Amino acid sequence: MLLYLHASPHTLWERVRRRGRPFEQEMPLRYLQDLQRLYDTWAAGYRDAPVLSFDTEALDFRDEAEGWHRVVEQVTPLLREG
């Protein structure tokens, strides 16, 4: 199973800014937009395992255990089936 966590490029850009790593601070938003397009295309064509996609726009895994619990709740039954 492939877990594909995604959010809008703008949200990802804001998260990079908050993380504060100096070498990432000049990352242009356009880079994240292009990267997301590539990942979306790749995930859509992935056939080696089921793809479970999660919209993480409103989830902050760094500060919220609830986000992880939501992912685990959805993944656990699928692992039992497999």
Beta strands, then each sheet from edge to edge (+ up, - down):
strand 1: 2-6
strand 2: 51-55
sheet 1: 1+ 2+
end
